[in-house]
Amino acid sequence: MENKSFEENLMELEKILQALEDKNITLEDAVKGYTTGLELSKKCYDILNTNEELVVQKMTESGLVDFKKE
């Protein structure tokens, strides 16, 4: 399984969205695109979530903000 960057996944997702907007797309291609789009969307969310957790952890460890109290 290939580990793509957030930006690569987002670009691929944008291409799929453009294809899905095409009125001449077949139902089969639309379903495939939708399914792939959901997977890419989850990957992007997971990347963002992981990085947010890392930033919060580093800020808390350095004493900048105590997110655990909020």
N, C-alpha and C positions, 0 to 999 in steps of 0.2 A: 504494500500500500504506500502510495506516494504522499509525503508530507509537504504540502504546498503552503506558502506563506498566506497570511490574511489577504494581502493585496492580490495574489494570484487567484485565490478562491473567489474574491469579490469580483474580479474581472470576468471570471468564468460565469459567475452568477448573472452578471449584467448581460453577457452574451445570450444566456438562456432566456432571460426576460425579454430581450429584443426578439428572439425567435418565437417566443410564446405570443407576442403581440402581432405576429404576422397572421393575417386572416386566412392564408392559404396553407397553414400548417395542418398536417394530418392529426387525427385523434391519437394515433399511436405515438407520434413524435411529441405531441403535447403532453401526454401522460409521462413519457420518458423524461422530458424536460422538467416537468413539474416535480417528479420524484428526485431527479438529480439536483434540482434547485433547493428542495427541502434539505437534502444531505449537505449541500454547500452552505446553506444558511445556518445549519446546526454547527458545522465546523467553524464558521466565522464567529458565531456566538461563543463557542467553547474557547476559541483563541482569545477573544476579548475578555471573557470571564476569568480565564487563567491569568492573563496579564493584569487585570484589575486586582485580583487577589494578591499577586506578587507585589504590586505597588503599595497596596494597603499594608501588607506585612512589613515591607521595608520602611514605610513611613512610621508605623507603630514601633518597630524595633529601634529606629533612630530617635524616637521621642518627639517627632514632629506633630503627630496627631494620635490620639488613643481612640481608634475606631471601635474598640471592644466595649467601651462604656456607652456608646451611642446606640 
